[in-house]
Amino acid sequence: MKNINITRKISQGMYVLTTNGGGCIVDAVSQVSAGDNPLIAVSVMKKNYTNELLKKNDKFALSVIGKEVNPEIIKTFGFNSMRDINKFENTQVREVDGLKVINDSLGYMVCEIIDSIDNETHTLFIGKLIEADIFKEEKEEMTYAYYQEHKEELLKVTTEKGKTAWVCIVCGYVYYGEELPEDFKCPICGVDRTNFKKKE
Ligand SMILES: Cc1cc2nc3c(=O)[nH]c(=O)nc-3n(C[C@H](O)[C@H](O)[C@H](O)COP(=O)(O)O)c2cc1C
């Protein structure tokens, strides 16, 4: 492939994907049909706890993240696993159809899972929209491109002084060490070592 980075030009949004028992940040969401109950697909990494949960559940919700979201939501849901922390402990939510949706969002979509497709690393869950609402009509959604452009200030990536750090330009994960291992892959978002920027 001459340059796979062209895939970054596919426009995507930012969402909190929730299901019974957990949830995580996703950008890999797409509307795949129209009508009163459109189909919405979301791709979830197999290593994520949310993937395990979705396989046991029949519904998911997507809360749409706005540009003015409290960045703690992105940090809590995007850089932690529900295996380790209770992401809902400090997050205000409301219950819709038995699922938690994020109050600090522009609105939500609840989908009934009708199919799923697995590859080696991800599962594509396909859902039929069954409930939706708008909380903040006039506010702008955060796109994945906006997140990429502003993530340093949003996430305030700080590295420890006196240590050589490598920061993932995709998700902000920090690796400490003089050199990145040859076959290094970001443990959070999976990109390879060419996506890390050195900070001294
Ligand atoms: C900006 C951003 C976008 C992400 N997009 C996805 C995505 O589309 N699919 C996915 O499976 N994980 C995505 N992630 C990673 C998960 O949110 C992350 O691995 C999370 O910690 C998983 O939590 P869990 O183990 O509780 O499911 C994204 C993270 C960030 C910060």
The ligand as an SDF file (V2000), in Angstrom:
LIG
                    3D

 31 33  0  0  0  0  0  0  0  0999 V2000
  -10.6430    8.8170   20.1340 C   0  0  0  0  0  0  0  0  0  0  0  0
  -10.8170    7.3500   20.4030 C   0  0  0  0  0  0  0  0  0  0  0  0
  -11.4900    6.5670   19.4800 C   0  0  0  0  0  0  0  0  0  0  0  0
  -11.6830    5.1980   19.7110 C   0  0  0  0  0  0  0  0  0  0  0  0
  -12.3760    4.4610   18.7960 N   0  0  0  0  0  0  0  0  0  0  0  0
  -12.6020    3.1460   19.0400 C   0  0  0  0  0  0  0  0  0  0  0  0
  -13.4140    2.3780   18.1490 C   0  0  0  0  0  0  0  0  0  0  0  0
  -13.9380    2.8710   17.1360 O   0  0  0  0  0  0  0  0  0  0  0  0
  -13.6010    1.0570   18.4380 N   0  0  0  0  0  0  0  0  0  0  0  0
  -13.0560    0.4730   19.5580 C   0  0  0  0  0  0  0  0  0  0  0  0
  -13.2480   -0.7160   19.7730 O   0  0  0  0  0  0  0  0  0  0  0  0
  -12.3100    1.1870   20.4280 N   0  0  0  0  0  0  0  0  0  0  0  0
  -12.0800    2.5020   20.2050 C   0  0  0  0  0  0  0  0  0  0  0  0
  -11.3430    3.2440   21.0860 N   0  0  0  0  0  0  0  0  0  0  0  0
  -10.6900    2.5630   22.2220 C   0  0  0  0  0  0  0  0  0  0  0  0
  -11.5990    2.2300   23.4190 C   0  0  0  0  0  0  0  0  0  0  0  0
  -12.4190    3.3190   23.7690 O   0  0  0  0  0  0  0  0  0  0  0  0
  -10.6870    1.8550   24.6050 C   0  0  0  0  0  0  0  0  0  0  0  0
   -9.8760    0.7520   24.2300 O   0  0  0  0  0  0  0  0  0  0  0  0
  -11.4080    1.5770   25.9130 C   0  0  0  0  0  0  0  0  0  0  0  0
  -10.4690    1.6970   26.9650 O   0  0  0  0  0  0  0  0  0  0  0  0
  -12.0570    0.1950   25.9820 C   0  0  0  0  0  0  0  0  0  0  0  0
  -12.6950    0.0420   27.2300 O   0  0  0  0  0  0  0  0  0  0  0  0
  -13.3870   -1.3330   27.6970 P   0  0  0  0  0  0  0  0  0  0  0  0
  -12.2860   -2.3630   27.9080 O   0  0  0  0  0  0  0  0  0  0  0  0
  -14.0940   -1.0010   28.9880 O   0  0  0  0  0  0  0  0  0  0  0  0
  -14.3110   -1.7530   26.6150 O   0  0  0  0  0  0  0  0  0  0  0  0
  -11.1680    4.6080   20.8940 C   0  0  0  0  0  0  0  0  0  0  0  0
  -10.5020    5.4080   21.8460 C   0  0  0  0  0  0  0  0  0  0  0  0
  -10.3340    6.7600   21.6040 C   0  0  0  0  0  0  0  0  0  0  0  0
   -9.6220    7.5940   22.6340 C   0  0  0  0  0  0  0  0  0  0  0  0
  1  2  1  0
  2  3  1  0
  2 30  2  0
  3  4  2  0
  4  5  1  0
  4 28  1  0
  5  6  2  0
  6  7  1  0
  6 13  1  0
  7  8  2  0
  7  9  1  0
  9 10  1  0
 10 11  2  0
 10 12  1  0
 12 13  2  0
 13 14  1  0
 14 15  1  0
 14 28  1  0
 15 16  1  0
 16 17  1  0
 16 18  1  0
 18 19  1  0
 18 20  1  0
 20 21  1  0
 20 22  1  0
 22 23  1  0
 23 24  1  0
 24 25  2  0
 24 26  1  0
 24 27  1  0
 28 29  2  0
 29 30  1  0
 30 31  1  0
M  END
$$$$
